[in-house]
Amino acid sequence: MMIFSQMPDFQRFERLVFRRKNVLGLLLTFSRRLFNARQAGLLYGTNHTGERFLPPRQWDRGVVHQINGQGVSGIGLTWVGPTLLRWFGISPIWLYKRDAQGRRVPTDGVIANVIRKHSEYYASGIKMLFTDHIPRKKMADHPFREHMTVTAYDGQRFEILPDMQVNMNIIHWFKPDNFISVYIPDFGAIVLNTVEPRLFEKTGDDPVSYPRELKNRLGQLISAIEIASIAHLGRAKGRRAAKIIWRKERNLRKAFVEMNEKAGKMDELNKHLQAVGAVTPDQLNMAPMIEPNGVFGFIDMVSSSEIRTRLSPRDFFMVLNLCHEITAATATAYGCRVDNFLGDAVFLESMPLFDPADRVIPASLSERVMIMTLALTAVLTQIQALTKGTHPMDPDRQVAHWVKIHGISIGYRAGMSFGSALVGPLGSRDRRIVTGIGKPVNTASRLESSGRKNGIHIEKKLLEILENATVYPGTPVLWQLAASDAECPPQPNVPFLEFLADRFHLTQPVIRKMSPVSYKDFLSDDTYLICCDPDGEDANLKKDEVCAGI
């Protein structure tokens, strides 16, 4: 186990930082002790005026402001260090130089790079660059290959940067074994030479497998800089202070507006992704599991092949996408999930794994069955409204116009089932979905394919659930829906089928027995249709063309 030097008291630093006049001197001493560095220095950014508190975009040089170190030589550096550095031409450190054509180009050196790239480093939090080993002898033997590998740290992770050309004048003067350079917002930079070498000892084969202690101390340095930079700005006075405040206020307003816009877009994106079956990273990498209480529904366009021959490809896709949009929005409203779009079909499901975090959770399987019934009925009735020109998603009544001039009938059939299914990520390495597989999924698909237009095809066992289901406070999702629709509080124990008929103004009888069904591997004499046509146009249950399904 590596033994590191004792860390200075950060809480004491916090207490002192707003009391001391020499805030940056306090930061310098704290930072040097934090890393047990041989020397520590501060540079402020400025231009030909030499003024401090200038906007960083005006900086063209970094001037050594304070410097100190360990022992007697450190005391000497504190008193005469900045003067000596000016005498030997090390300070200021120029951020730019002129090439042979007179163009301004960046100068070499890590410190110049840190101050010059203030915007990038501030946007990353407070970014820092360091070199864990400086091969001084090798660099002296090859003065024209003065490059070093530099590592960046942004408070979260390490990143090795391309080799960076260094300023040998600084290295020859201070003879550091390693160093750390950090941007100080609105001031300049702090530099630490020859810090405790054990902090850079690798703990593995990874080139950035540094000890945890290094991250801890770099985190403390970031916190100290954040506090000290704010306290230092309090030293500005008069017009200069007003300019700083205005600059900060302007940036804050801009950031606030941008964050609000991004938050709005992210909210809309999250709603859209939830509607079309988006999953979290944990769900996408989940282990397959058995869901015992899933409810599954399929809807599919009736006679879509005939409709495709009468509409142009663009018009047909517009109709299809409007119907899909209605399905996705309705699923979101009822807390169901769109598992997948399958051509002109949609696969929906309701199960605990995909319940919205911000919604009331259904109390039982019975309530999930009722919710899916409501969602499918809402989709079918809204698509009928779309064909009649009364749906808000088609304000120009385009779909109704095509129905009239082409003599087509746009309608959907639905099938629903429930039971135990296997749920997990499915697909290739590059494209995966989280979906349900099992007998109830297949049954729902077969029921949809053998059903009737504007109806939900169900088995007898599901009918029995609906016939015995009631809406009352123990079904919290449905109870909230009932309360939101009624002018007065709903009566408890309302039979669900009565609630369904009243909500969508359905023609009685709402449920009618189907003739025996035989489709693919599905065979039953006891299936039923929930008729979702408010106008009763399909009450005679005339047989539609059977869809191939999936």
N, C-alpha and C positions, 0 to 999 in steps of 0.2 A: 504494500500500500504506500503510495507516494505521500510524503508529508509536505504541506504547503505552508507558506508564511501566514500569519494570522491576518484575517481581513479587518480593515478599520470599521469603526462603528458607523453604520449608515444612518441610523436614527439620529445620532448626534449631528451628523452632517446636515440632515434635514432641518434640525432645530436651528443650526447656526447660519444656514445659507441666506436667510432673509434678514439676518441681523448684522452680518459683517458688511463693511463697505467694500472690502477687497474680495468680492464673491469669486472671481476667477482665480485668485491666489489660493483660496480655500479649495476650489475644484482641483487645481494643479497638485496641491499637497495630498489631497485625498486620493487622486488617481495614481500618483507615484507610489503611495503606500499600498494601495489596492493591488498593484502588480509587482511591488518590490522592485521598481525600476531604478536603474542607475541615474538616469536623467529624465526630466519631464519638461516640456515646453509648450507655450501657447503662442499661436499666430493669429492675428486678426486680418481679415480681408479688407482691402481698400484700393484706391487708385492714386493718381498723381497728387491729389489733395492731401493724402495722409489722414483723412478724417475717418473716424469710426462710425458705426451704425449706418453705413451706406447700404443701399439695397444690394444684395449679393450679385445681381446681374451686372453691376457696375465695377465689380472687383477685377483688377488685373494683376494684383500682387498680394502676397501674404507677408506681413511684417512681424518679426518675433517680438512679442509683447512682454512675456515673463518666462523665466527659465530657472529651474533649480535642480538639485541632485543630492546624492548621499555624501555625508562626511564634509571635510573642510573644503574640498573642491566644489561641492554642491553649494556651500555658502557663498563661495566666490562667484559661482555662476549666477546666483540670485542677484548679486549686486552689480556685476559688470558684464554678465553674459550677453544681454541684448546689444550693448555697446561694442563688445568684441566682435560679435557676429556681423555688425554693420561694418566694422573696420576691415574685416577679412572678406567682405563682399558676399557673405552667406545670406544676410538679411538686407533687403527683402528677397523672398523667393518669387521669381517672376512666373506668372501663370501662362504667359504667351511670349513669343519672340517673332521677329520678322525674318522671313527667308530671303533668298537672293532676289526674288521678284517683288519684295516689299509686302508680301501677304502675311497676315497674322496666323501663326500656327502654334499649337500647344507645346509647352516646354516639357522636358523629361522630368521624372521624379514623382514618387508616390504622394508626397505632401502636396505638391502642386496639383496633382490629379484629384485629390480629395477636395481641395478648396474649389477647384474649377468646376467639378461636377456636383456642386452643392444641391442643385434642383433634384437630380437623380437620387442622390444619397438621402436627402430629406424625405423624398417621396417613399423611400424604402423604410421609413422609420428614422433611425439614426444609424447610418451605415458606417462600417469601419473596415479598414484594410490593415493587414498585418503580414509580416514575413517572419516565419519561425526560425530561419537560419540565414545569416548573411556570410557567404564565403569570401571574406575580405581579401585573403591572400590570393585566391584564384582570380578575383576581380582585378586586383592590382597587377597581376601578371598578364592579364588580357584587357587592357583599358578600353579597347574598342568593342568589347562584348559585355558591356555593363548592364546585363539584364538579370532580373530576379523573378522567381515565382512568387506571386502575391495571392493571398487568400482574402476573400471578402466575407463579412458576417453582418446580417441584417436583423439580428435579434431572434431569428428562427433557425437558420441553417448556414452552413459554410459553403462557399463556392470558390473553386480555384480559378483564378483569372489567367489569361494569357500572360506570358512573361512580359514584364514591364521594364522599360529602360529607367535607370535610376540616376540620381544626381550624385556623382562620385565626390564632389566637393564637400557635401554634407557628411557622407560616409567616412571620408578621410579625416574630417575634423573630429567627429564624435566617436568613431570606431565602435559602432554598435554591433552586438552579436545577433540581435533581432530587434524589431520595433513594431509599434502599433500606432496607427494614425487614425483619428476619428474626427468627423465633421461636427462642429458646434453651430447649431442654427443661428443665423443672423450675426455671427461673430467671426468664425474662421475655423480653426482646427486645434486639436491637442495632439501632441506627439510624445510617445513613451519609448525611450531607448533602453535596450538590454533589460527586458523584464525577466522575471523568475523563469529560468529555462525549463523547469519541470512542468510548467503549464503547457508546453508545446511537445511534450513527449507523447508519441503515438501509443494508443492502446490496442491497435489492431493493424491489419494490412491496408485498410482504407487510408488514402492519403490525408483525409480530414478526420481521422479517428482520434480526436483530441480528448483529453480528460474532461469529465463533466465539470470539474472545477473551473476550467477555462470559460465555459459557457456561463457559469454562475457569476464569475468576475466581470466578464464582458457585459452581462445583463445589469450588474450593479453600476458599471461605468455609464451605460446608456441612461439609466435612471438618474444618476448624478448630473449628467450633462443636460437632461431635460429640465431638471429643477434649476440648475445654475444659469442656464441660458435665459430662462424667464426672469430670474432674479436680477441678472445683469442688465436686461432691458430697462429695468426700473431706474438705472443710473442715467438714462437719456433725459434731457430736459428741453423745454421750449419747443421751437419749431421742429427740431430733430425728433423729439419724442412724439409730436403730433404726426409726423410723417410715418414713423414706425407703427403707431397705432392704426393709422389709416391703411397702411400696407397690410397689416395683419387682418384688419376688419374686412378689407376687400377680398383677401384670399379666403377668409372664413365664409364670407357670403357666397363666393363662387363655389367653394367646396360644398356648402350647405345646399345650394341649388342643384349642383351635380349629383349629390348624394340622394336628394329627394327624387330627382328624375330617375336615377338608377334604381332606387327603392321601388318606385312605381312600376318601372319596367320589370324588375325582378318579381314583384307581386303578381303582375299579369302573366309573366312567364311561368311562375310556379303554379298558378291556377290552370293555365293551359296544359302544362306538363302533367298535372294531376288528372286533368280531364282525359288525356290521351294515354293514360297508363304509365306515367313516369314512376320510377322507383328510386329509393335512396341507394347510395353506394353499399350500405349494409345489406339491403334486400337483394341487390344485384349480385352480391357475393355470398348470399346465404346458403346454408346447407338445405337441400330439398327436405320438405317436411309434409306430413299428412295433415290436412285441414278437415276436421270432421264435420264442420257446420258451414259449408260454403253454399251460396245460392248463385246459380249461373243462368244467364239469359243470352239468347242470340236474336238479332233482328236481321232481316234480309229483304232486299227489294224484290217485289213480285214482277215476273215477266221483264226482267231487266234487259234480256237479249233483244226483245222486240222494241223496247224504248230506245236502245242504242241505235237501231236502224233508222229511227225517225228523227232523232236529234243529231245535230252536229257534235263532234267530239268535245268541243269547248262547252257547248250547252249541256251535254250530258254530264260532264265533270262538274259543272256548276251546280246542277241539281243534286248530284251525289254528294258533293262537299257540303252543300247546305243541309242535307239530311244528316250527314255525319256531324256537322257542327251542332245541330239541334240535339243529337244523341249525346255528344260530349258535354254540352252545357247542362243538359238535364241530369246526366249521371252525376256531375259535380254537385248540383243542387240537392240531390237526394242522398249524397254520400256514398254512391256506388263508384265502381272503377271501370273504365274502359280498358280491358285487357289488351285488345288488338283490333285493328281495322283489317278486314279480310275482303278486299275488293268492295263489293256493294253490301257486305255483311259487317256486323259489329258484334264483338264478344264482350259481354259485361259480366261483372261478378261483384258479390258482396261477401266479405269475410273479415274476421278480426285483424288479420295481417295488414290489410289495406285501409282500415278505418282512418278517416282524417283526424289528425291530432287535435284540431281545434273544434271538433264537433261532439255532440252528445252521441254516445255509443249505443247501438241497438241492444235491448235487454235480452233478447232470446233469438233462437232460430226462427220462431214464428214471426217475430217483428221483421227480421231480415227478408223473409218471404213476402211480407206485406209491402216492404219498401221497394223491393225489386218489381213487384206487380205495379205499384204506383209509377215507378220510373219508366217501365216499358209502356204503360198506358199513356203516360204523358208524352213519350216520344211519338207513338202512333197517332195520337190526336193532334199533336203539333204538325206532323207531316201532312195530315189531312188539311189543316189550316193553311199550310204552305201551298198546297195545290189549288186552294180556293182564293188565294191572294190576300189572306188576312193575317199572315205571320209577319212580325216586325223585322225578321232577318231578310225579307224580300220586299222592301218598301215599294219597289217599282213593279211588283206583281208579274215579274218575268215568268216564273214557273206556271202561274195560272194562265198566262198568255200562251205558253207552249202547249199546255194541256188542251186548250181550246182549239188552237189552229192545227195541231197535229193529231188530234183525236186520241190522245194517250191517256192511260189511267195510271197514275203514280201511287203506289201503296206499298206498305211493308207488312210482312208477317213476323211473328215472334214466337219463340219457344222458351220455356223456363223449366228448370229442374233444381234439385238440391241434394246434398249428401256429402260423402267423404271424397276428397280429391287430393292428388299429389300436387304440391305447389313448389316451384323452384325456378332458378335461372335456366333458360334453354336457348340454344343457338350456337353460333361460332364464337371464336375468341374475339373477333372484331365487332360482332353485332349480336347482342343477346337481349332477351326479354325475360320478364318474370311472369310465368303463366301457370294456369291450372290444367291438369291432365287427369282424366278418370271417367268412370261410367256416367256420373251426373252431367259432366261437360258434353260427352257424346250424346246423351239422351236429350239435353236441351237443344243441341244442333239438329238431331233427328226430328224432334217435335216441331222446331221452326220450319224445317224443309217440308214437312207433311201437313202444315197448318193451313190457315186461310188468311186472306188479306184483312188487315185491320183487326187482327185477333191475336191473343196470346194462347198458344197451345200448351196444355198442361196434362199431367197424369192425375189419376184419382187420388193418390196419396197427397198430392199437393192441394187438390181441391178440398180435401178433408181439413187441411190446416186452415185454408181461407174461410171455409164455412163456419169453423169454430173460433175464428180469430175476432178479437174486439179491440177497439181503440180506447185506451184508458190511461191514467197516469203511469201505470206500470209499463207502458210502451212509450218511453220518453220522446223518441224521435217523431213518432206519429202524433203524439199528444201535442207537441209543439206545432206541427203542421195544422192540426185541427184548430188550435187556438189562434194561429195566424190567419186562418181563413174565415173564422166566425166573428160576427159582430159582438156576440156575447160568449162567455165561456162555454166550451162544448160539454155536452152531457157525457158522463162516464159510461163505459161499457157499450159504446156504439158498435154494432156489428160491422166488421170491416167491409163486407160487400156493399152494405148500405152507404158507408163512408165513401167507397170508391165510386159508386154510381152518382152520388150527390156531387162529388168533387169534379167529375168530368161530364156530368149530365148525360150519362149513358142510358140507352134504351133497354127496358126490361124485356125478357130476362137477360141479365148480364152474362150468365154462364149457361152454355148450351152443350148438350152431349154431341160428340162427333161420331161418325160412322167408323167401323173398324179400320185401323191404320196398319199398313205394312210398307215399310220403307227401309231399304238396306238391311241392317241387322236389328231394326226396331220393329216390333210387332205388338199390337195391343188392341183389345176390344173396348177398353175403358179409358178414353181420353176426352178432354173437354176443352171448350174454347171460351176464353173471356173476350166478349165482343166489345171492342174499343171504338165503335163508330157511333158518335152521338146522334147522327141522323138515321141510323138503322138501315142504311142502304144495303148492307151485306147480311141482313138478318136471315135470309133464306139459306145461308151457308152454301152457296153454289161453289162447285169445285173449281179451284184455280189450278193453273199449270203448276205441277210439282217442281220445286227448284232442286238442282243437283246438290246443293248444300256443300259442306266441307267433309 
